Every structure is written in C-alpha cells, then in structure tokens.
Amino acid sequence: MAGIRVIEYLCLVLALFFAALPGLASDDGIGPGLSSDADVLAVEGRCGYSCMLIEYGAADGGRIPALLLVPDSVALCPGNGLPAVLMLHDHGARFDIGKEKLAKPVAGSVPEHILKSSRQWTVKNFDGVYFADSLASLGYVVLVPDALYWGGRSSADAQRWSELAFGHSDGKNSRDELKTLKTRVYEGQRAVYDSLEARGDVWARHILHDDISALEFLKSLPYIDSGRIGAFGFSMGAHRCWLLSAVRSDIRCGAAVSWMTLKEAVDTSSASSLSMLIPELRSVHDFPDVAAMLYPRPMLFLSGEEDHLFPKNVVSEAYRRMNCIYDFLSLYGNGPGGDTGLRTEFFPGGHNCGKLVQSIAVDFFRMNL
C-alpha cells in the first residue's frame, strides 16, 4: 500500500512538472523548433581540436552566440559519430562573459578586456582551466552557448563595466562609475524578468528553451553521435543542466556541480534568483523532486563541503530525497534495478569547480558517454 501511495505521488510530480512547462516533453525530438542556419564568425586551431565562434537560430527567432569545439579526430573517423557535451555556464553576478567562462575565446574575436575577464574567472573558479577546452582535447565535441543577459547577449552597461574593470581606468572617476554600473547591471536582472513576464514569458523558462535549442543544434551536427550527448553545468549552469536533463531524455547523462538545495533555503529576494525561477514549478515542487524526471539515467551531483551558498546540511537532505526517489523507482518502476545511476557527492572546499571536480566529471563522462 505504501508503494502504491509513492507511485501516485511520483505520477503527480510528473504531471505537475509538464503542466508547468507547456510545449516541452521528455521524449526525444519534442521541444521548441530550431532554425537550422548557423554562422561561423571566427575559427582558431588548437592542439588537437578547433574552436569556432558561431551563432545559430533560437526557437523565438533570435540568434544565440556560442563557442563550438570540435576534435581533429572528426576528420580521421568519418561516419563514426563523436560523443558530445553541452556545457552551460554559471551566473556568478558576472555578466560581461558567459560562454567565455568555460571555453577560451577565439583569438581576435573579442576585445582585450573580455580576454582578461575570462582568464580571471577561470582562475577564480576553475583553477585556471578552460574546462570546455579540456573536454575537447579528450575527444568530445563541446558546445557552450550564452544565456540571455550574459556574454554576447549582455547589456551595454555590462560591457562598459568590463572595459573599466579589465581595461583602462582613470582613477576615482572610473571607480565611482564601476560601482554605479555594477549595481545597475545587477538590478537590471529585475528589468529582464519583468520585460519577459509582460510578454507572457518567464526568464528561466526562456533560458531553458534556449538550452533546448542548443541541444537541437548539437544533435544536427553530422559528426555527433546523438545517442551520446551529456550535459554539464557549474552553479547556475548546474541548475540549467538538471532542468534540461529533466525535460529531454536525449541527454544521456548529466554532471551538475554546486546547485542543489531545498526551497526553504533559497533567498527569493535576490535579483540573481530570478534567472532560475519558474513560478509554476516552484509553487508545487521542491528541487529534489527533479530526480523523478531524471531516473534512470546516470546523473552526477557534486557540492562543496564548505559551500557558503549551498550549506552541506541542506544539500545532504536534498541528496537523501533524490536517492530515495531513484531507489524507489529502481524497486517498483521499469528501470534497470541494481545501481540506480545517481551519484550525489561532496568534495573538499567551497563553491568552485577546480581540477579535482573536473577530474570527477571527466571520469563520469568517460564511463557514461
């Protein structure tokens, strides 16, 4: 009887999840349409792979800037599709860069201040490693798109802030302007949310639709094995990773670093929370419920033991609930049984994605892609 009640609960979870995300489903090929045209804006050959700055069509008719990294081995193995990883960047209240947080910018394609900003971010959060480049050097095709309000889709104020912070400064006047711009760009998130809401859209749902467009573009590449596509994200990128994986079963596996919690622990007053808020979902679900949508696929969730944004005791409870869902579905569902495929782990340190975390993610993708 208890098993039946849990099954009814999980069925309700699935029904409410899809009701909150109209137009999306977890079946392959379902989702917003994608314009097939793409423009290559710049190319750079690197050691064992190439990096391209591209733009491709989004479901709403807009254009999405992205970095596409393709191993040289694609030319050596025609007809044999390569594994691919869709990499989703973080928030970090740093808006002048997006895709450049994970992939090294193509030489000559961005101004010097963006190069400096990108380098500083990777040193701070990734132990100085461009993780997308690391995966490409290991033989994965990697796509890193900009989310709305970041990188190539950021505001003029964000770019001006970047010029002053990482370019030329003229002393006190620049410091005052930097402070003003930082506040204006940060609070500008509210304007983005309100503008989309006025058009009947939700910012986080818009980002999700764009991430689906990125997945569709990745699948359209002739040298991709569409059955071996993974997703990766750090911080807000982790939220994007597991949300995309929940609605698209053609994501074979996902690695989500430093974003899992409980509703009660979220600061909803922060402007930064708006890019991850889908009210219809938040009102009926807690974050660990997403496990019901991810099962039985392999998923890796990592969090820092000393993460000040996601305290260990809260994350531990979220992980416990997720594992309960996977365990139950393994026993009573139609899954494979045995090892459920869900890994929930902590690593030493705080809110970061350093070399240790990257090595865990690399091993995970090697095993599952």
Secondary structure, DSSP 8 states (H G I E B T S, - for coil): -HHHHHHHHHHHHHHHHHHHSTT--SSTT-SS-----EEEEEEEEETTEEEEEEEEE-TTS-EEEEEEEEEGGGGTSTTS-EEEEEEE---TT--S-SGGGTS---TTSS-HHHHHHHHHHHHHHHTT--HHHHHHHTT-EEEEE--TTSGGG--HHHHHHHHHHHS---THHHHHHHHHHHHHHHHHHHHHHHHHHHTT--HHHHHHHHHHHHHHHHHHSTTEEEEEEEEEEETHHHHHHHHHHHH-TT--EEEEES----GGG--TTSGGGGGG--HHHHTT--GGGGHHHHTTS-EEEEEETT-SSS-HHHHHHHHHHHHHHHHHHHHHSSS--SS-SEEEEEESSSS---HHHHHHHHHHHHHH-
